[in-house]
């Protein structure tokens, strides 16, 4: 089960069907979205994946977060979010997620 991805809203547009009807769509930009850490039921009591998007200056990050980013092997991120996931579908820490992450 794939649950989420962090993206930035760029704007709105429309797509036309074969019948000529227009469907409003939201345009999203995925910028360097990487897995920071994974949470497991054995260690944390629930299964989730923590994602980060965008870049942030290292001087603007506190020491605990610097350690978390260094452990994952990723640059400091501007936005961080956590999504619940199945234990079988947890990606590895440090891997980058793109739009093809969804089926």
N, CA, C and O of each residue as an XYZ file, in Angstrom:
412
protein
N       0.848     -1.179      0.000
C       0.000      0.000      0.000
C       0.891      1.238      0.000
O       1.724      1.393      0.893
N       0.735      2.096     -0.956
C       1.487      3.335     -1.030
C       0.572      4.438     -0.541
O      -0.559      4.569     -1.009
N       1.058      5.231      0.398
C       0.136      6.131      1.072
C       0.306      7.601      0.763
O      -0.692      8.322      0.753
N       1.507      8.089      0.510
C       1.622      9.520      0.335
C       2.929      9.954     -0.280
O       3.863      9.170     -0.445
N       2.965     11.224     -0.615
C       4.121     11.865     -1.213
C       3.983     13.354     -0.948
O       2.868     13.875     -0.944
N       5.086     14.046     -0.727
C       5.032     15.487     -0.478
C       5.257     16.202     -1.806
O       6.206     15.895     -2.528
N       4.396     17.142     -2.124
C       4.503     17.895     -3.377
C       4.115     19.349     -3.130
O       3.457     19.669     -2.140
N       4.527     20.213     -4.033
C       4.211     21.635     -3.954
C       3.203     21.972     -5.057
O       3.401     21.614     -6.218
N       2.126     22.660     -4.685
C       1.106     23.024     -5.665
C       1.628     24.148     -6.542
O       2.052     25.192     -6.044
N       1.596     23.929     -7.862
C       2.069     24.915     -8.819
C       0.914     25.768     -9.332
O       1.053     26.977     -9.512
N      -0.214     25.131     -9.562
C      -1.360     25.871    -10.068
C      -2.468     24.938    -10.510
O      -2.499     23.761    -10.150
N      -3.380     25.493    -11.301
C      -4.509     24.726    -11.814
C      -4.483     24.762    -13.336
O      -3.943     25.687    -13.942
N      -5.074     23.743    -13.939
C      -5.193     23.668    -15.388
C      -6.453     22.875    -15.695
O      -7.266     22.623    -14.805
N      -6.615     22.481    -16.949
C      -7.761     21.667    -17.314
C      -7.357     20.686    -18.397
O      -6.449     20.929    -19.192
N      -8.072     19.561    -18.396
C      -7.859     18.508    -19.382
C      -9.191     18.282    -20.066
O     -10.234     18.251    -19.413
N      -9.157     18.122    -21.399
C     -10.378     17.907    -22.160
C     -10.541     16.429    -22.479
O      -9.580     15.762    -22.862
N     -11.763     15.915    -22.322
C     -12.067     14.531    -22.671
C     -12.372     14.444    -24.156
O     -12.417     15.463    -24.846
N     -12.582     13.223    -24.651
C     -12.923     13.026    -26.066
C     -14.273     13.648    -26.414
O     -14.506     14.034    -27.559
N     -15.156     13.742    -25.427
C     -16.482     14.331    -25.664
C     -16.446     15.853    -25.606
O     -17.457     16.494    -25.893
N     -15.317     16.449    -25.245
C     -15.196     17.897    -25.179
C     -15.445     18.473    -23.800
O     -15.414     19.692    -23.630
N     -15.690     17.626    -22.810
C     -15.880     18.119    -21.444
C     -14.523     18.466    -20.856
O     -13.520     17.818    -21.156
N     -14.500     19.476    -20.032
C     -13.239     19.845    -19.379
C     -13.243     19.371    -17.928
O     -14.258     19.433    -17.234
N     -12.082     18.898    -17.495
C     -11.911     18.404    -16.135
C     -10.821     19.243    -15.481
O      -9.700     19.290    -15.988
N     -11.123     19.909    -14.365
C     -10.089     20.685    -13.684
C      -9.057     19.769    -13.028
O      -9.418     18.763    -12.418
N      -7.784     20.114    -13.151
C      -6.702     19.334    -12.550
C      -5.768     20.264    -11.788
O      -5.634     21.441    -12.122
N      -5.130     19.722    -10.767
C      -4.155     20.462     -9.979
C      -2.767     20.048    -10.429
O      -2.484     18.857    -10.560
N      -1.894     21.027    -10.667
C      -0.524     20.749    -11.073
C       0.373     20.740     -9.843
O       0.399     21.702     -9.074
N       1.105     19.647     -9.663
C       1.978     19.477     -8.511
C       3.418     19.299     -8.961
O       3.678     18.698    -10.004
N       4.353     19.821     -8.176
C       5.788     19.693     -8.451
C       6.423     18.910     -7.311
O       6.330     19.306     -6.149
N       7.073     17.793     -7.649
C       7.752     16.969     -6.652
C       9.229     17.309     -6.725
O       9.882     17.057     -7.738
N       9.750     17.878     -5.656
C      11.129     18.366     -5.636
C      11.950     17.601     -4.607
O      11.845     17.858     -3.408
N      12.765     16.663     -5.073
C      13.736     15.993     -4.213
C      13.079     15.381     -2.976
O      13.528     15.628     -1.857
N      12.037     14.596     -3.159
C      11.327     13.949     -2.052
C      12.049     12.647     -1.710
O      12.113     11.733     -2.532
N      12.592     12.565     -0.494
C      13.375     11.408     -0.089
C      12.856     10.828      1.222
O      12.240     11.523      2.031
N      13.120      9.541      1.410
C      12.749      8.849      2.642
C      13.791      9.182      3.699
O      14.984      8.966      3.489
N      13.340      9.708      4.838
C      14.253     10.042      5.934
C      14.415      8.838      6.847
O      15.537      8.453      7.174
N      13.312      8.246      7.258
C      13.378      7.077      8.128
C      12.111      6.256      7.978
O      11.091      6.745      7.493
N      12.187      5.014      8.395
C      11.010      4.153      8.423
C      10.755      3.744      9.865
O      11.689      3.514     10.633
N       9.500      3.658     10.216
C       9.090      3.265     11.565
C       8.484      1.869     11.470
O       7.658      1.606     10.596
N       8.891      0.984     12.361
C       8.390     -0.383     12.346
C       7.569     -0.660     13.597
O       7.720      0.009     14.619
N       6.700     -1.655     13.498
C       5.829     -2.006     14.619
C       6.635     -2.539     15.800
O       6.256     -2.323     16.951
N       7.740     -3.231     15.532
C       8.546     -3.792     16.609
C       9.225     -2.691     17.433
O       9.290     -2.776     18.659
N       9.720     -1.674     16.755
C      10.485     -0.624     17.428
C       9.614      0.545     17.901
O       9.798      1.046     19.010
N       8.662      0.981     17.058
C       7.878      2.175     17.341
C       6.413      1.914     17.685
O       5.718      2.826     18.132
N       5.939      0.700     17.488
C       4.549      0.386     17.792
C       3.605      0.587     16.625
O       2.425      0.255     16.736
N       4.079      1.114     15.518
C       3.277      1.291     14.313
C       4.225      1.297     13.113
O       5.438      1.435     13.271
N       3.667      1.148     11.922
C       4.472      1.107     10.710
C       4.202      2.362      9.899
O       3.056      2.658      9.561
N       5.265      3.098      9.589
C       5.126      4.342      8.834
C       6.427      4.662      8.125
O       7.465      4.056      8.389
N       6.351      5.625      7.219
C       7.525      6.128      6.514
C       7.548      7.644      6.671
O       6.519      8.305      6.525
N       8.722      8.191      6.966
C       8.871      9.639      7.140
C       9.590     10.188      5.916
O      10.684      9.740      5.571
N       8.958     11.172      5.258
C       9.485     11.755      4.030
C       9.892     13.203      4.255
O       9.358     13.888      5.128
N      10.845     13.654      3.454
C      11.263     15.046      3.468
C      11.334     15.573      2.052
O      11.674     14.831      1.131
N      11.014     16.861      1.862
C      11.044     17.462      0.539
C      11.675     18.837      0.611
O      11.571     19.516      1.632
N      12.328     19.254     -0.465
C      12.961     20.563     -0.518
C      14.275     20.542      0.235
O      14.545     19.616      0.999
N      15.076     21.540      0.026
C      16.355     21.623      0.721
C      16.341     22.767      1.709
O      15.646     23.765      1.521
N      17.124     22.606      2.772
C      17.215     23.603      3.823
C      18.687     23.768      4.173
O      19.445     22.799      4.131
N      19.096     24.974      4.514
C      20.482     25.203      4.912
C      20.794     24.401      6.173
O      19.961     24.294      7.073
N      21.994     23.843      6.229
C      22.398     23.050      7.389
C      22.465     23.903      8.653
O      22.273     23.391      9.756
N      22.735     25.198      8.502
C      22.810     26.079      9.667
C      21.441     26.353     10.285
O      21.359     26.831     11.416
N      20.367     26.053      9.553
C      19.000     26.293     10.034
C      18.365     25.060     10.667
O      17.177     25.070     10.989
N      19.151     23.998     10.848
C      18.628     22.742     11.379
C      19.222     22.502     12.761
O      20.415     22.724     12.969
N      18.393     22.044     13.716
C      18.907     21.778     15.065
C      19.677     20.451     15.098
O      19.611     19.665     14.152
N      20.401     20.212     16.185
C      21.295     19.050     16.282
C      20.573     17.701     16.167
O      21.067     16.820     15.463
N      19.430     17.505     16.826
C      18.755     16.216     16.662
C      18.345     15.931     15.216
O      18.464     14.799     14.747
N      17.863     16.960     14.511
C      17.487     16.763     13.116
C      18.713     16.526     12.240
O      18.645     15.732     11.302
N      19.836     17.196     12.523
C      21.066     16.952     11.765
C      21.473     15.498     11.866
O      21.874     14.891     10.873
N      21.371     14.932     13.066
C      21.700     13.528     13.268
C      20.762     12.603     12.510
O      21.192     11.590     11.958
N      19.483     12.952     12.483
C      18.491     12.149     11.776
C      18.764     12.163     10.268
O      18.693     11.121      9.616
N      19.075     13.337      9.716
C      19.373     13.440      8.287
C      20.686     12.740      7.947
O      20.790     12.097      6.902
N      21.691     12.857      8.823
C      22.985     12.214      8.581
C      22.844     10.694      8.611
O      23.479      9.999      7.819
N      22.026     10.178      9.509
C      21.811      8.740      9.600
C      21.164      8.205      8.325
O      21.481      7.101      7.882
N      20.256      8.989      7.735
C      19.591      8.579      6.498
C      20.470      8.823      5.278
O      20.231      8.244      4.218
N      21.484      9.671      5.415
C      22.357      9.984      4.286
C      21.728     10.947      3.293
O      22.001     10.870      2.096
N      20.883     11.859      3.783
C      20.231     12.851      2.926
C      20.549     14.256      3.430
O      20.932     14.440      4.585
N      20.387     15.241      2.550
C      20.561     16.642      2.937
C      19.381     17.070      3.810
O      18.310     16.469      3.731
N      19.562     18.102      4.643
C      18.433     18.602      5.452
C      17.262     19.035      4.569
O      17.453     19.658      3.524
N      16.068     18.699      5.001
C      14.852     18.966      4.225
C      14.025     20.074      4.865
O      14.025     20.253      6.083
N      13.321     20.812      4.010
C      12.492     21.921      4.461
C      11.158     21.421      5.021
O      10.687     21.925      6.041
N      10.552     20.440      4.364
C       9.259     19.910      4.790
C       9.415     18.441      5.162
O      10.087     17.684      4.462
N       8.792     18.043      6.265
C       8.843     16.658      6.726
C       7.407     16.215      7.010
O       6.628     16.945      7.622
N       7.074     15.003      6.553
C       5.748     14.440      6.813
C       5.884     12.941      7.017
O       6.817     12.311      6.519
N       4.942     12.385      7.756
C       4.961     10.951      8.039
C       3.662     10.339      7.555
O       2.582     10.877      7.799
N       3.771      9.197      6.860
C       2.612      8.506      6.319
C       2.613      7.061      6.796
O       3.660      6.413      6.816
N       1.454      6.559      7.177
C       1.324      5.152      7.550
C       1.491      4.295      6.302
O       1.105      4.701      5.206
N       2.071      3.104      6.474
C       2.298      2.204      5.349
C       2.304      0.770      5.834
O       2.396      0.515      7.035
N       2.207     -0.175      4.898
C       2.328     -1.588      5.219
C       3.795     -1.932      5.417
O       4.674     -1.317      4.815
N       4.048     -2.907      6.253
C       5.425     -3.317      6.528
C       6.099     -3.892      5.283
O       7.319     -3.798      5.142
N       5.322     -4.483      4.384
C       5.893     -5.092      3.181
C       6.309     -4.057      2.146
O       7.135     -4.355      1.284
N       5.756     -2.850      2.210
C       6.026     -1.856      1.165
C       6.862     -0.676      1.649
O       6.795      0.400      1.056
N       7.646     -0.849      2.707
C       8.466      0.248      3.213
C       9.701      0.436      2.340
O      10.467     -0.510      2.160
N       9.917      1.640      1.789
C      11.132      1.883      1.009
C      12.342      2.071      1.928
O      12.189      2.327      3.122
N      13.516      1.946      1.373
C      14.745      2.095      2.156
C      15.001      3.564      2.465
O      14.634      4.443      1.686
N      15.632      3.824      3.607
C      15.968      5.205      3.978
C      16.965      5.772      2.973
O      17.913      5.097      2.573
N      16.738      7.020      2.570
C      17.598      7.683      1.610
C      17.145      7.563      0.172
O      17.665      8.266     -0.695
N      16.181      6.682     -0.108
C      15.715      6.523     -1.480
C      14.816      7.698     -1.870
O      14.108      8.258     -1.033
N      14.857      8.059     -3.153
C      14.070      9.184     -3.659
C      12.783      8.674     -4.254
O      12.777      7.685     -4.986
N      11.670      9.359     -3.937
C      10.364      8.982     -4.470
C       9.944      9.975     -5.532
O      10.141     11.181     -5.387
N       9.366      9.460     -6.597
C       8.912     10.293     -7.714
C       7.455      9.981     -8.000
O       6.833      9.210     -7.269
N       6.906     10.564     -9.044
C       5.487     10.373     -9.379
C       5.191      8.932     -9.754
O       4.065      8.474     -9.564
N       6.167      8.203    -10.283
C       5.928      6.807    -10.643
C       5.837      5.906     -9.421
O       5.657      4.695     -9.557
N       5.959      6.483     -8.223
C       5.780      5.754     -6.966
C       4.359      5.217     -6.873
O       4.127      4.171     -6.267
N       3.413      5.926     -7.467
C       2.013      5.512     -7.445
C       1.702      4.681     -8.673
O       2.314      4.857     -9.726
N       0.752      3.779     -8.533
C       0.369      2.899     -9.641
C      -0.817      3.475    -10.369
O      -1.295      2.883    -11.337
